[in-house]
């Protein structure tokens, strides 16, 4: 499974949020953030599962929470904080993720 139950709950509830406009857009945002975080960890999804990177999109800025091997890899790299920003323009969604130590 790509999305945690909590992420599914967030994504299904966004219909009233203008910026995301639909659950499909919310799922796309979560997916893109997960992918960007996995790349920032330097290993992609080799050795970690999709559910080990959890995204909370209910805040003003998305919040990343790591579990299991993803959390261990972040600790090895000295990553203490994630900065996530995103933009939606027409049918495009752009995600920027910075890992801060």
N, C-alpha and C positions, 0 to 999 in steps of 0.2 A: 504494500500500500504506500502511495506517495505522500498522502496527507494524513496528519494525525486527526483524531476525532475532534479536537479543539479547533484545528485549522478548518475542518469542514464546517463546523458550527459558525466560525467567523465568516467564511466565504458565503455561506448560504444566507447570512443576515445582512448583506451589504446593499440590498436593493434600494434602500433609502439614502445611501451615500452617493452624492452626485459624482464625485471624482472617479469612483470605481464603476458606477452605473449598472453592474450586473454581477452575479455570482461567477460567471465565466471569467470576467476581468479580474476578480479577486483571486480565483484559482491561478490564473496566469501570473499575477503578481507574486503569490506565494511560491510558485514553481521557480520563477526567475530569481527570487531572492535565495532560495535553497541552492540553486545551481551556482550562483555567484559566491555564496559562502563556501560551498565545497571547493571551488577553485581557489579562493583565498586561503583555504587550509592547505593548499598545495598538493592535494591528492585526488581531487574530484570526488566521485562516489566510489572509488576503489577502496574497499575495506570499511566503508561506513554505509549505513542505511539512510534512506530518505527521511525516515521518522526520527533520526538522531539530530536533525536540524529542524527546529520548530520555529514558526514565524507567527507573531501576533500582529495582525494588521488593524486592530481596534484602536490603537493609540494614534497620536498625531503623526508620529514616525513609526514605521515598523520596528518591532523588537525581535531580536534573534535570541533563542535559547538553545543551547547545545546539550546533548545527552550522549552517554556511552562513549564510543570511540571518537566521535567528532569532538566531544569535550576534551578528551585526552589529547587529541592532536592539537587543539587550540592551546592547551596548557603547555605542550612541548614547544610551541612557537612563541609563547609568551603573550598570546592574545588575551586581552582583558575586557575589551569592549568592541562593540560593532556599531558602525555608523551606516545607516541605510537610507538612501534617498531614491525617489522614483518620480518619473514624469510620464504622463499619458498625453499623447498628441494624436488626434484622429484615431486610427486603428493600431497605433504603435504604443508600446510600453517599454520604457527604458529604466533599467535598475542599475544603481551604483552602490557598491558595498565596499566599505573600508574596514580593515581589521586594525585595531589600535592596541598597542602594547604599553 
